[in-house]
Amino acid sequence: MTRRDTREALLIAGMELFLEGGYDFVGTNAIIARVNGTRGSFYHHFDDKEAFALAVAEYYYEEHLPTLDRALGADDRPPVERLRRYFTALTRDFARHGHVGGCLLGMFGQELADRSPPARASLSRLFGRWRHRIADCLREARDRGDLRANLDCDETAAFVLDAWEGALMQMKLRKSGAPLEGFLRVVFGQLLTPS
């Protein structure tokens, strides 16, 4: 395995394990064992567990980015419909996986933000990139007249993303898709509608 392959294998293993158990309950030994690696290979690529987790968060976002861009990118469907399809597809994906896991960025935010300023900054930057893409889609909808003319697209995108993360937390607590279905009903049935 090349150095690049080893690094990517570690990132994939970390992503899977962190989604299963969270940051605090997954040790570096489990990550290394998942790829049949060595401590030396892990520490060759990452200074410590937190640096590794932040690299995993970046990898997770970059892996999700093509899905996000494909869903929200310009096509013949109205922008709000593209946004609805994106969140509906995520909802279906969580249902297929038994309503476990969640969003790795949100999970890390819950576990790391209070104790690590670098983690807080890194995760905020990734959430900001995600929020910006949603805001762009909302701006397109507003400019087309699909949403009210005075809609603050940045604030609304932040609210939508915060509501999604909250719905994911409730999904995990309840082991049910009901919070995600509620998110879809409220956001697309009440919030993002023409005035």
HELIX and SHEET records of a PDB file:
HELIX    1   1 ARG A    3  GLY A   21  1                                  19    
HELIX    2   2 THR A   28  ARG A   34  1                                   7    
HELIX    3   3 ARG A   39  HIS A   45  1                                   7    
HELIX    4   4 LYS A   49  LEU A   72  1                                  24    
HELIX    5   5 PRO A   79  ARG A   96  1                                  18    
HELIX    6   6 LEU A  104  LEU A  112  1                                   9    
HELIX    7   7 PRO A  117  ARG A  144  1                                  28    
HELIX    8   8 CYS A  153  ARG A  174  1                                  22    
HELIX    9   9 ALA A  178  VAL A  186  1                                   9    
HELIX   10  10 VAL A  187  LEU A  191  3                                   5    
END                                                                             
